């Protein structure tokens, strides 16, 4: 196993310090936590990718239908931040084609569309249909999506997630996918190794 001194050189003391703090300064335990964090992040990665794509496509389809055009953002009532995110996506897109722009829109953008500021303009007339198996309040769904976004961002930016309630995160991810489509749940389950990684931590005490 690589020494903690070697890890600190590679990662920097600042990046390794949360693992040391979480383990009372025990370098060996911190290194185990860091290694396990990599493993569990890798396990979540494909699930988060599928959930993000499924969410994006479901919401885009409903907004396309509502505004009768694939570039619905050109006519929809978006907040200032929403308009800015669309502008950035259009700049990054390979072409002006709506599918290319949609692919560049961040998960944060899609989650923001379920916030209270978009309730009347987008949620009521269109976006609730993207979650046909959800019957609760919009704000509760929004909170679940925000939780998913935070987990996604930490995984994608190689940040610590080992202190989160990852079983709860896993459950939230499945619930959100289930609100969208049973087929999406099936696709996620086919590549899901998170329970095995969590069980390994429980056995080893990582």
Steps between C-alpha positions, in 0.01 A plus 500: 500500500623850418620697802303800620810716433483392136129577484553843653763580237263401221182652639631784718459526875185709457320229302610219732421693819123420509585131518748559781248712689230236461735237644649688793831559328561127444686495168444131430127533563488817292667319211247216524218755497649674199535173309147397587373842396645438153330161485156617606518807276581272207200283590267801504637646177299295244182527707526877517572517129191298411284695746621831355437396140159356584399813690626731227324313221170474687493870579614605154230286337225664704627853436535424129137385498383800701664765282476308170866546415821320595673824597228577753743714704468765228138567598465363854494734798835424666663673795808712440722218619318255277558723200868527589537121520332461162734760353802311630364170369446649155858628499633154589275306261651351186222658295182703538299177486269468800629152589856633521390784725298267724807278543695800633240614752617414850312291753481814713301666222243220484467486878446877512202465268313318780550785749221726622604779265396282205185361657234672288702547183642149465404253773123532490452500122773255404772372729283302741435268204869407492440317832186295427551274801537783752197628687654716771571870524734673260718638779563152642605371160723805459677419828565144382643631175721749685634216715575300185671802344724550804603135497562514125717809529712352778553178306583679175744736673672222700386640834449295819164324526600237756335689788164534324210266565565314176226244557253791514658654189464167322134482599435856379659423164274199450191691608570781255560253217177322594304824477616529139489148360509134601732443204745751644500312830574177313794659319641639823463170683686318223823691575454556874784381723448754779343252749801269469744787557303619804494148638875471453549815708276362774699176508840665497416803710646739241 
